[in-house]
Amino acid sequence: MSAGKIYAGTSGWAYSSWRPAFYPAKLSPSKFLSYYATRLNSVEVNYTFRTIPTKELLAEWISATPPEFIFAIKAHQNITHFKRLRNAGDATKEFLRLLQPLRKAKKLGPVLFQLRGDFKCNVPLLKEFLKGLPRGIRAAFEFRNATWFCDEVYEVLRRRNVALCHAESEELETPHVVTADFSYLRLRKDRYSAKARREINARVARLARKGDVFAYFKHEDTPDGALYAEDLLKKT
């Protein structure tokens, strides 16, 4: 592992409620992404969880952002929630194929596979699914059931260089175990105190000594997450 870059943002950008604390008061929603990309260098796209993006939409995202801007993409629910990884190889390959415009533009970050909260640990199924993932794709797994937090799962992820998503919320916190040459953080609490943000900044700086770090704050309702992410980029 080598020293990496820090990417920070939120899980989406299309929020009028961010005006005027983050977006200028009169900024058109059609300009939100391009403005967002002047202050933050990455975004996690939740849109792709329910909707397959068209080539035209991906082209809009690419043209609205600078060359170094990175999109982390949440895998479609057909893969993670309906099929629950079982016999999902073809669906996954097709989903990744549709993301090729981002990859060709060098704007594709990790693909996040977020599992259901009632999906309990199944190591053989995880192994089988990971076999079908292309080696050139960065992947992260967010487990929402604590049965997955065990050494056997961590070792499976390490063998494939897949990141254990460090998801932090009011309900469940993932162990801070590194399983890949990059780190993926989802910081989902509504509020973080100044002390908590300093701790996050220090933790991200430590992780960046080992590889790239992708950190995304909660995005709904208020611009706090975007402002936290901007502060993270300034302080690390």
Backbone hydrogen bonds, N-H to C=O, Kabsch-Sander energy under -0.5 kcal/mol:
donor,donor_aa,acceptor,acceptor_aa,energy
4,G,208,A,-3.5
4,G,211,G,-0.6
7,Y,5,K,-0.6
7,Y,213,V,-3.4
9,G,215,A,-2.0
11,S,217,F,-1.1
12,G,10,T,-1.2
15,Y,13,W,-1.9
16,S,14,A,-0.5
18,W,15,Y,-1.8
19,R,16,S,-2.0
22,F,18,W,-3.1
23,Y,18,W,-1.0
27,L,24,P,-1.8
31,K,28,S,-2.4
32,F,29,P,-1.3
35,Y,31,K,-2.3
36,Y,32,F,-3.3
37,A,33,L,-2.3
38,T,35,Y,-2.0
39,R,35,Y,-0.6
39,R,36,Y,-1.6
40,L,36,Y,-2.3
41,N,8,A,-0.8
42,S,8,A,-0.9
43,V,70,I,-1.6
44,E,10,T,-2.6
45,V,43,V,-0.6
45,V,72,A,-3.3
46,N,44,E,-0.8
49,F,46,N,-2.3
50,R,47,Y,-1.2
51,T,47,Y,-1.9
58,L,54,T,-2.4
59,A,55,K,-2.3
60,E,56,E,-1.8
61,W,57,L,-2.3
62,I,58,L,-2.5
63,S,59,A,-2.5
64,A,60,E,-1.7
65,T,61,W,-0.5
65,T,62,I,-1.0
69,F,66,P,-1.8
70,I,41,N,-2.0
71,F,107,K,-3.3
72,A,43,V,-2.8
72,A,70,I,-0.6
73,I,110,P,-1.9
74,K,45,V,-2.0
75,A,112,L,-3.2
77,Q,49,F,-3.1
79,I,76,H,-1.4
80,T,76,H,-1.4
81,H,77,Q,-2.5
82,F,77,Q,-2.3
83,K,78,N,-2.4
85,L,79,I,-2.7
86,R,83,K,-1.8
88,A,85,L,-1.1
92,T,88,A,-2.3
93,K,89,G,-2.4
94,E,90,D,-2.3
95,F,91,A,-2.1
96,L,92,T,-2.6
97,R,93,K,-2.2
98,L,94,E,-1.9
99,L,95,F,-0.6
99,L,96,L,-0.8
100,Q,97,R,-1.7
102,L,99,L,-1.0
103,R,99,L,-1.7
104,K,100,Q,-3.2
105,A,101,P,-1.5
106,K,103,R,-1.4
107,K,102,L,-2.9
108,L,102,L,-0.7
109,G,71,F,-3.3
109,G,107,K,-0.7
111,V,138,R,-2.5
112,L,73,I,-2.8
112,L,110,P,-0.6
113,F,111,V,-0.6
113,F,140,A,-3.1
114,Q,112,L,-0.8
115,L,113,F,-0.6
115,L,142,E,-2.5
116,R,80,T,-0.5
119,F,116,R,-1.4
120,K,118,D,-0.9
126,L,122,N,-2.2
127,K,123,V,-2.7
128,E,124,P,-2.3
129,F,125,L,-2.4
130,L,126,L,-2.6
131,K,127,K,-1.5
132,G,128,E,-0.7
132,G,129,F,-1.3
133,L,130,L,-1.3
137,I,134,P,-1.4
140,A,111,V,-2.4
141,F,163,A,-2.7
142,E,113,F,-2.6
143,F,141,F,-0.7
144,R,142,E,-0.5
148,W,145,N,-1.9
149,F,146,A,-1.6
150,C,148,W,-1.9
154,Y,150,C,-2.1
155,E,151,D,-2.3
156,V,152,E,-1.7
157,L,153,V,-2.3
158,R,154,Y,-2.4
159,R,155,E,-2.2
160,R,156,V,-0.9
160,R,157,L,-0.6
161,N,158,R,-1.3
162,V,157,L,-2.5
163,A,139,A,-2.3
165,C,141,F,-2.7
165,C,163,A,-0.8
166,H,184,Y,-2.9
167,A,165,C,-1.5
168,E,186,R,-3.1
169,S,172,L,-1.4
174,T,167,A,-2.2
177,V,175,P,-2.2
179,T,177,V,-0.5
183,S,212,D,-2.5
185,L,214,F,-3.3
186,R,166,H,-2.1
187,L,185,L,-0.5
187,L,216,Y,-2.9
188,R,168,E,-3.1
188,R,186,R,-1.0
197,R,193,S,-2.4
198,R,194,A,-1.9
199,E,195,K,-2.0
200,I,196,A,-2.2
201,N,197,R,-2.8
202,A,198,R,-2.3
203,R,199,E,-2.3
204,V,200,I,-2.8
205,A,201,N,-2.2
206,R,202,A,-2.0
207,L,203,R,-2.3
208,A,204,V,-2.3
209,R,205,A,-0.7
209,R,206,R,-1.0
210,K,207,L,-1.8
211,G,207,L,-0.7
212,D,181,D,-0.6
213,V,5,K,-2.7
214,F,183,S,-2.5
215,A,7,Y,-2.6
215,A,213,V,-0.5
216,Y,185,L,-2.3
217,F,9,G,-2.5
218,K,187,L,-1.5
222,T,220,E,-3.0
227,L,223,P,-2.2
228,Y,224,D,-2.7
229,A,225,G,-2.5
230,E,226,A,-2.1
231,D,227,L,-2.1
232,L,228,Y,-2.3
233,L,229,A,-2.0
234,K,230,E,-1.7
235,K,231,D,-2.2
236,T,232,L,-1.1
